[in-house]
């Protein structure tokens, strides 16, 4: 048994290494031994008896010659006396006998080189070169090279010449006679030739080779030889499965023998089918095999004379055994005697064989190689479906039902691009064999599609096909024809947009009748004389392009939706609720959830009454039909959940979706629906769990990827950095998703990734050039740039963007319209504030911009804290106190719960000699522990002469305990001595001393002044 896989060279055994060829030589062992015995018995002093091997192509002639050469080399008796010379299979360079002898010298040089005799190789090559340049005595001088070499090495040459008929046909009669004389007289030359056809010169007494060769005729292997050959192939290949099959399933081997006609090459090719088992694609491999055999069979057929071709054609079409008389009835121009004579010639050539005949004492004939008959039928007959059923029945005997089902499923998912009629015949045949109803319908659909696409449906022989199949074919053919008419007429009105408009309407989820009616009436009869206005085309295409874009995204992200659109457009299904067709398509495309999506898409049509053929009753019937399929129970629950959701019953819908996940935990659509519905309701935790479960089941699911990205990036959840990964992946699937890209830009901005934010915004503005929001977001990504030109660009974008958003807000009416505009206005004012913040002289405008942002939407705390700090700094300057007071009052009004805003506003009031209002504003802020923020107010209290009032305020509100270090610092300031802090615990005193320094820094007066004020 071979320890390594057995290399196989079907047509070029010369490419095999010696060991591999010997291992692969599994047939013709008896013929090999016969040739070796003839050589062993041949006396050295006599002229050899030359051999001619005759057999059809593929019968092993080339392999036999090569194996004979290796056997002679390795034989202890023959090896010392014989040197095999091996030639290419075809010697196209032969034009004369001298050319042939030069080829022999070349083969000799190769043999000597393999044996390491370099000196003699050089001598032979020099002599050959001299002969090739000579035109005189070329034949004799070439022959002398061989004779001299044989004498020098003391060996006789075994000339192993393949396709000798090609060589002899190229020789003139004189050269043929000279060739015969030479090999008859030269004891050092033994000729073993091979030919795929019987040479007429062998049987005509006046020809050079009449009764000259010992003929060895290679016949097809018999059944026992077939078994032995397969056993050796399996053993050498180490294929235990094939060994077991050969040993246990003789019926299969018998079928294989019948199919191959005993042809070893064909047997070798079909061995692949035998060895691969149900895992292989037998149908595909058989078609590939027939394609591979086409050059061989075509050449074999075309080599026959015209009358023999006519006889073979009639026999191949008939398929079954046929008598000479029956053939004569078909070939009316030939008599029975002439047909009999032609059959005898074909039998001699091995093309036909006699076979038993029932009822009369007559001989019947059939093509000897059944695979050739199949090849001929599949190429030459359009009405072969019934005959191909026989082929499938043969496969049925070859494989058990499980294996047949496996082959049927492989055929089901095939997408033929050529030989579609042939594919249709095979699909129909397999449909008759499968026990699976969905696979049967799917195969019938595949067959109908193939016939429609190649334009042969209307003329096809569909005898016995069901009405369902016929209706489906009519629909598909009608849609194909209508599309051609639509596009032809559409070129006038829609130009290059005709295809998109067709796709838009043909894929509408309506019944077939409604779509056909609309498509047929889309253009008036005199369209060719009309021109649609550019405005009309633009309006139509704006809507069509956007919907088609969404469909394309759905096709990429939800394959079920894309598949349903294609089924509708092709006419493969009558409508969304054609569940038998949908279930078959689900099997074909491996989309288990396809029926659910069909029902889900039909729900809004059924409930709004827009299509009489898709009513609520038909929807209920469809759900009942789907519920009878055990693997579709979760789909039914999901569809019922969609109905609940459409009626506003969110809890009821979620309950049904959860039931679907309990029945089928990996039912993707149920988790997807939970995520969508929970997010719409603002239940972020449930939505996130559902999205993550969806992505666990389908890592590339666009809906869940997008949903999770938007959810994490929204203000309510506030995890923008986490959202970036999901938003980027979602945009890879739908680059034109403006909402997704906008959220990504905001997430980049939150993460401080300004360049990424800029790139996202520029792409968004490129796709939506009139969108004010993209101008604002792009500006926000540019404001931190150190490049002055980029900041100028940002300012211009913000000015235009804010103005445009203000106009849009003025005309917005609904919450859904207003909220996103408010958020964008807030972002725009933040950008303005950031730009103005770069110029310290424009602090009032900067603060105003940030407060404007707060007025439109919630502003990030860090931005608001910076705004309050600017006001606090400004109020120390008496020249800016009025502006600070106004801005702090606005800040306090916008954010009344902000302690920062209260402290700064109260400080401004104190500096403005309005202690009473200052005290009322600041008291609520003193209830918390905001010691650091409070310093601004208490420094203003000291500066305005209200130190004692401030101390009393702390004592009255118990802030003296909550902010004890600050309280102690105020007492020490009133005393005018830092040593006063020694009265307090060191932990408090140390902090109080630091606070005291901050409160008495420049601009607050000296300690003595403070004491005096106290």
Secondary structure, DSSP 8 states (H G I E B T S, - for coil): --SS-----SS-GGGS-HHHHHHH--S-HHHHHHHHHHHHT--TTS----EEEE--TTSSHHHHHHHHHHHHHH-TTTTTTEEEEE--S--TT-SSHHHHHHHHHHHHHHHHHHHT-HHHHHHHHHHHHHHHH--SSHHHHHHHHHHHHHHHHT-EEEEEESSHHHHHHHS-HHHHHHHHHHHHH-TTEEEEEEESS--GGGT-TTSTTTTTSEEEE-----HHHHHHHHHHHHHHHT-HHHHHHHHH-HHHHHHHHHHHTT-HHHHHHHHHHHHHGGGS-HHHHHHHHHHHHHHHHHHHHHHS-HHHHHHHHHHHHH-S-EEHHHHHHHSTTS-HHHHHHHHHHHHHTTSEEEE--SSSS--EEEES-HHHHHHHHHHH-S--HHHHHHHHHHHHHHS-HHHHHHHHHHHHT----S-HHHHHHHHHHHHHH---HHHHHHHHHHHHHHHHHTT-TTTS--TT--HHHHHHHHHHHHHHHHHHHHHHHHHHHTGGGHHHHHHHHHTSSS-HHHHHHHHHTSS-TTGGG----HHHHHHHHHHHHHHHHHHHHHHHH-HHHHHHHHHHHHTSSSSTT-HHHHHHHHHHHT-TTHHHHHHHHHHHHHHHT--TTS-HHHHHHHHHHHHTSGGGHHHHHHHHHHHHHHTT-HHHHHHHHHHHHHHSTT-HHHHHHHHHHHHHTT-HHHHHHHHHHHHHH-TT-HHHHHHHHHHHHSTTT--HHHHHHHHHHHHHH-TT-HHHHHHHHHHHHHTT-HHHHHHHHHHHHHH-TT-HHHHHHHHHHHTT-S-HHHHHHHHHHHHHHHHHHHHHHHH--SHHHHHHHHHHHHHHHHHHHHHHTT-GGGHHHHHHHHHHHHHHS---HHHHHHHHHHHHHHHTSGGGHHHHHHHHHHHHHHTTT-HHHHHHHHHHHHHTT-HHHHHHHHHGGGGS--HHHHHHHHHHHHHTT-HHHHHHHHHHTTHHHHTHHHHHHHHHHHHT-GGGGGGS-HHHHHHHHHHHHHHTSTTS--HHHHHHH-
